[in-house]
């Protein structure tokens, strides 16, 4: 049965028939004419895209399509108008989807101007940027250059409102030509890979920011904590010394056994049990160690500081230009299409270039009205920026809910011409229709064949069978709310937690690398220091140099002696005796630190003993004497020339044999009353015996005797 639209004149026709019963012929003619009017109402003349847009611009110079509410809501039209007023010339702006905006050579703006008939600057903008700019009857210097500069300078994520604002800024600045030339040089060219930086933070950007923040917050403080603790541990080990090298039994050998010839201290001499120089040697007197909680607290403070800094740097809370569509913006297109379908079962989007001519539209309307079930055909573009986010299931349901009408909904995609159907309550077996729709979509290379394919699809509807078991369409997938779509997740959510894990692993790896490099550097420095030990010999060393060198040399001797298990007995004994004697000289308080009141002579003697012990470890057959002129020169390999009658030639180093060097001069102890450095033989203590040619073994005996240790 044909469904016709009841004309508002039908009641008047009935009245006319009742009152003119005597005029049968005239009444019959009127009745036929009325029936014809009801069956086929006059079609609205087809309106072109340019004419439709020109008609809208007559009411307002700014026209925003209702098909892009997620990126450019229609409620932002006043902001476009405010920007347009800055140009001081009549300006007409149309914002359309990219697929329907035509582009630079489409002639869309020329057609709009022809239908509108008004002078001014015409601007077409899409969600991808500036589509076209044309001026008619007005002079707008720099418009073409501003268009070029806008094209190059703005990134891909610029919204239509930002694009138009940038275009207006360029025109108003008077620098459009210069900016266009600079933009061409910077971003133009076939092989130019430069891209302007993005304007907005995307969801992916926020995930990357969260991950990076987690890595930095976990890796930075953790690596700092581990490295600082490692450095302090190394420093403390240098102060506390190794356990078991010096005890009440005097010098001890490996495993804690007393070194040969070393016995307990004499009465009145107190040595700490189990205290001796370690791999770190002896430290000078310094403030006590930091509290155990200070480093973790510092790491937490650093993590908090980094988190605060990250929140200030990555401070974006939403993406886009800040515009959020209203409920009216989101339903505007559905209202427009639904209103059109109430009057015509075929709706073709007037904002788009129609692939259907007037004859094809008329033929499709006749085909639709002849079908046994109601069919509604909608031809319009779809995109991720429309109210349904490109989901045709959602669009069909919105139309069905707005119309409150059961029908077979056929959606034709413009400009591609793809077909899609949704059956709401027609009890039509649509299994063949879906096959036809898929075939049509696969064959649709453009919209030029849309008319014939729609006709074939409607013909298959006429042949389809009805069934009471036909079901409703599946509920469409939920479409994200535009406000929620624009809102960015918190910085400390999502990928922040995996970032913490990776950051912790990175911190551990960095600590391992630093520790390994530090150990390698220390080993190289130790080797160089050992090789150059004899050459580092100032004539008048300062107190600070003596304290630092004593600590370093005892540290080095301990580190070399502990793993040396295969030394000959004589070399092992000499090395341990040197270590014990050096410890007696610089750590009389037995606290594992260099005494604050250690004398320059005692410090110099400890340096000589430590270097001699290291020489015994490296070369067991090394000489047992040091240079008598300056014991800091190291091993004595020669004898002095021209010794006095009856006096044996004293041991000296090779350099002092060739050219006798200056005698070592040391300052006196604090409060001794000595003014300036004096030769070391004038200072009391075991060191003076070296000036007479004493060997290392004799020096160690004299040190032990001076401390009451046999």
Secondary structure by P-SEA (a helix, b strand, c coil): ccccccccaaaaaaaaaaaaccaaaaaaaaaaaaaaaaacccccccccaaaaaaaaaaaccbbbbccccccccccaaaaaaaaaaaaccbbbbbbbccccccccccaaaaaaaaaaccccbbbbbccccccccccccccccaaaaaaaaaaccccccccaaaaaaaaaaaaaacaaaaaaaaaaaaccccccccccccccccaaaaaaaaaaaaaaacaaaaaaaaaaaaaaaaaaaaccccccccccccccccccccccccccccccccccccccccccccccccccccccaaaaaaaaaaaaaaaaaaaaaaccccccccccccccccaaaaaaaaaaaacccccccccccccccaaaaaaaaaaaaaccbbbbbbbbbbcccccccccaaaaaaaaaaaaccccbbbbbccccbbbbbbbccccccaaaaaaaaaaaaaacccccaaaaaaaaaaaaaaabbbbcccccccccccccccccccccccccccaaaaaaaaaaaaaaaaaaaaaaaaaaaaaaaaaaaaaaccccccccccaaaaaaaaaaaaaaaaaaccccccccaaaaaaaaaaaaaaaaaccccccccccccccaaaaaaaaaaaaaaaaaaaccccccccccccccccccccccccccccccbbbbcccccccccccbbbbccccccccccccccccccccccccccccaaaaaaaaaaaaccc
